[in-house]
Amino acid sequence: MIFKNLIFIVALTPIFGQTILDELPIRIQQVPWQVSVQINGRHNCGGALLSSDIVLTAAQCVKGHRIEQISVRAGTILRNFGGQVIRVRKVRMQVLGMRSSDVAIILLSSSFKTGYNIRDIPLASSPPKAGTRATVSGWGQLGAIVPPSEILLRVNLNIVDQLKCSTENVAKQRIVLADEICAAPRGIIPLACQGFSGGPLVSAGKLVGIVSWNNQCGFLNIPSTYANIPLLKLWIETTSNLMRIL
């Protein structure tokens, strides 16, 4: 399955070009903060490592699951093999809102051994401006005819103006709110569609978003939507510290 995925993606690269797809397969050293949030030992969503024992993901990825079912894998490009795996001690979500775009903070039962393949990422203090370059990584689909990837992918994006994003998402019957930001691929086809949930949106080496709700795979270049991490930064930092002591 992994070999078939790799052949299919490499075959697409000459079509889409390096402006959209990054180096394939991506090396974990390029995104050492990338983790897989797993349910019952299998990949469920992406996530970002904020410190050796704290992970950020989308709330939808952990809602409805017992703590003992959740674990986190880091340090590998394969979603179900390799790296280090640690069980979860606590999960916290926002008390208010509870929409699919809300983030979840995960406290691990022990710390990852950080190094070349595993490293945390700092939180951005301010949202990126429209047109800013960013990337999203994960094990998602690149299009309707492509199965979810077994190997880690990274897609190049541009941040999209909030008003423009809201207008273009009317077809989804979904309003883009203040605690969300939007980004779209640097091309015609929306490659970062299903399967990237919980994954990190990164710009200038800092975490600016977490994948919340995505494009359906298709040919309309409708931006995907991400939790606005700079807006949530104070809550994330305060809650992370409290989780360790309470």
C-alpha positions in Angstrom: 0.0 0.0 0.0 2.8 2.4 0.9 4.6 1.6 -2.4 1.4 2.2 -4.4 0.8 5.5 -2.7 4.3 6.7 -3.4 4.1 5.7 -7.1 0.8 7.5 -7.5 2.0 10.7 -5.8 5.3 10.8 -7.7 3.3 10.3 -11.0 1.3 13.5 -10.1 4.4 15.6 -9.4 5.2 16.5 -13.1 1.5 17.5 -13.5 1.2 19.8 -10.5 4.8 20.8 -10.2 6.9 21.8 -7.2 4.9 25.0 -6.7 2.1 22.9 -5.1 3.7 19.7 -3.9 6.8 19.7 -1.8 9.6 17.2 -2.0 8.2 13.7 -2.1 8.4 11.8 0.1 9.0 14.5 2.6 11.6 13.9 5.3 10.5 14.0 8.9 13.4 16.4 9.6 11.6 19.0 7.4 8.6 18.9 9.8 9.9 17.4 13.0 6.9 18.8 14.9 4.5 16.7 12.9 2.7 13.9 14.9 0.0 11.4 14.3 -2.9 11.3 16.8 -3.9 7.7 17.0 -7.0 5.9 18.2 -6.6 2.3 19.3 -3.1 2.3 17.7 -4.1 3.5 14.3 -3.7 6.9 12.7 -6.7 9.2 13.1 -5.5 12.8 12.6 -2.4 14.9 12.4 -1.1 17.2 15.2 1.7 19.5 16.2 4.2 19.1 19.0 4.3 22.2 21.1 6.7 20.8 23.7 8.1 17.3 24.5 4.8 16.5 26.3 2.2 18.7 24.8 0.4 18.2 21.4 -2.1 20.4 19.6 -4.7 18.9 17.3 -8.3 19.5 16.2 -11.0 18.8 18.8 -12.9 16.7 16.3 -10.0 14.2 16.3 -10.4 13.3 20.0 -14.0 14.0 20.8 -16.0 10.9 21.9 -12.8 8.8 22.6 -11.7 7.6 26.0 -8.2 8.7 27.1 -6.9 5.1 27.1 -7.8 4.8 23.4 -5.6 7.8 22.4 -1.9 7.8 21.7 0.5 10.0 19.8 3.2 8.9 17.3 6.2 11.2 16.4 9.5 11.0 14.5 8.3 9.1 11.4 6.9 9.8 7.9 4.7 6.7 8.2 1.4 7.2 9.9 1.2 3.7 11.5 4.8 2.6 11.8 8.1 3.8 13.3 9.1 6.6 15.5 8.1 6.9 19.2 4.6 6.3 20.5 3.3 7.7 23.8 -0.1 7.3 25.5 -2.2 10.3 26.5 -2.7 11.5 30.1 -5.2 14.4 29.6 -7.1 16.2 26.9 -8.6 19.7 27.2 -10.9 21.5 24.7 -12.4 25.0 24.8 -15.4 25.2 27.1 -17.2 27.5 24.7 -17.6 27.2 21.0 -17.1 23.4 20.6 -17.2 23.7 16.9 -15.3 21.5 14.6 -12.6 24.2 14.3 -11.9 24.2 18.0 -8.5 22.9 19.0 -7.7 20.2 21.6 -4.6 20.2 23.8 -3.1 16.8 24.6 -0.9 16.2 27.6 1.2 13.0 27.2 1.9 10.4 29.9 5.6 10.9 29.4 7.9 13.1 27.2 9.2 12.4 23.7 12.9 12.1 23.4 13.5 15.2 21.2 16.2 15.4 18.6 16.8 15.6 14.8 13.5 13.8 14.0 11.3 15.2 16.9 11.2 18.8 17.8 8.6 21.3 19.0 7.3 24.3 17.1 6.7 27.8 18.5 3.3 29.4 18.3 2.9 32.5 16.1 1.9 35.7 18.0 0.0 37.3 15.1 -2.0 35.9 12.2 -0.2 36.0 8.8 -1.4 38.5 6.2 -3.2 37.5 3.1 -0.8 36.3 0.5 1.7 35.0 3.0 3.2 31.7 2.1 2.5 28.7 4.4 2.6 24.9 4.3 0.3 22.2 5.7 1.5 18.6 6.3 -0.2 15.3 7.0 -1.4 12.0 5.7 -4.4 13.3 3.7 -5.8 13.0 0.2 -4.4 15.2 -2.6 -7.5 14.8 -4.7 -10.7 12.8 -5.3 -9.0 10.0 -7.1 -6.1 9.7 -4.7 -6.4 7.5 -1.6 -5.3 8.8 1.8 -1.5 8.8 1.9 0.5 6.3 4.1 3.5 8.6 3.8 3.8 12.2 5.1 3.0 14.9 2.6 3.5 18.6 2.6 1.5 21.1 0.5 2.4 24.7 -0.3 -0.3 27.3 0.4 -1.1 31.0 0.4 -3.0 32.6 3.2 -6.4 33.9 1.9 -8.2 37.1 2.9 -10.9 36.5 5.5 -13.7 38.2 3.6 -12.7 36.4 0.3 -12.6 33.1 2.1 -16.1 33.7 3.7 -17.6 34.5 0.3 -16.1 31.4 -1.4 -17.2 29.1 1.4 -20.9 30.1 1.1 -21.4 27.0 -1.0 -20.5 24.9 2.0 -23.2 26.7 4.1 -20.4 27.5 6.6 -19.5 30.9 7.9 -15.8 31.6 8.6 -15.5 33.2 12.0 -12.9 35.3 13.8 -11.0 32.4 15.3 -10.4 30.9 11.9 -8.0 31.6 9.1 -8.0 30.4 5.5 -5.4 29.1 3.1 -5.5 27.7 -0.4 -2.9 25.8 -2.6 -0.6 27.9 -4.8 -2.3 26.5 -7.9 -5.6 25.8 -9.7 -6.5 22.5 -8.0 -7.2 22.3 -4.3 -4.9 19.5 -3.3 -5.0 19.7 0.5 -8.5 18.3 0.9 -9.8 15.5 3.1 -7.6 13.7 5.7 -5.3 16.6 6.8 -7.5 17.3 9.9 -5.5 18.3 13.0 -2.4 19.0 11.0 -0.1 22.0 11.4 -0.4 25.1 9.2 3.1 26.6 9.4 4.4 30.0 8.2 8.0 31.4 8.8 8.7 28.4 11.0 5.8 29.1 13.4 2.5 27.4 14.0 -0.3 29.7 12.7 -3.1 27.2 12.3 -4.5 23.7 12.9 -6.5 22.1 10.1 -10.2 22.2 11.1 -12.5 21.8 8.1 -11.3 21.1 4.6 -12.3 21.2 1.0 -14.2 18.4 -0.5 -12.0 17.0 -3.2 -12.9 18.6 -6.5 -11.9 21.3 -9.0 -13.1 24.5 -7.3 -10.2 26.3 -5.6 -12.1 26.9 -2.3 -9.8 27.6 0.6 -9.5 25.2 3.5 -10.1 26.6 7.0 -7.8 26.5 10.0 -8.1 27.3 13.7 -6.4 30.7 14.3 -3.6 29.8 16.6 -2.3 33.4 17.3 -5.8 34.2 18.6 -5.9 31.2 20.8 -2.2 31.4 21.9 -2.9 32.7 25.5 -5.5 30.0 26.1 -3.2 27.3 24.7 -0.2 28.4 26.9 -2.3 28.9 30.1 -4.2 25.6 29.7 -1.0 23.6 28.9 0.7 24.9 32.1 -2.4 24.1 34.2 -2.7 20.6 32.8 0.7 19.7 34.2 -0.1 20.7 37.7 -3.8 20.0 38.1 
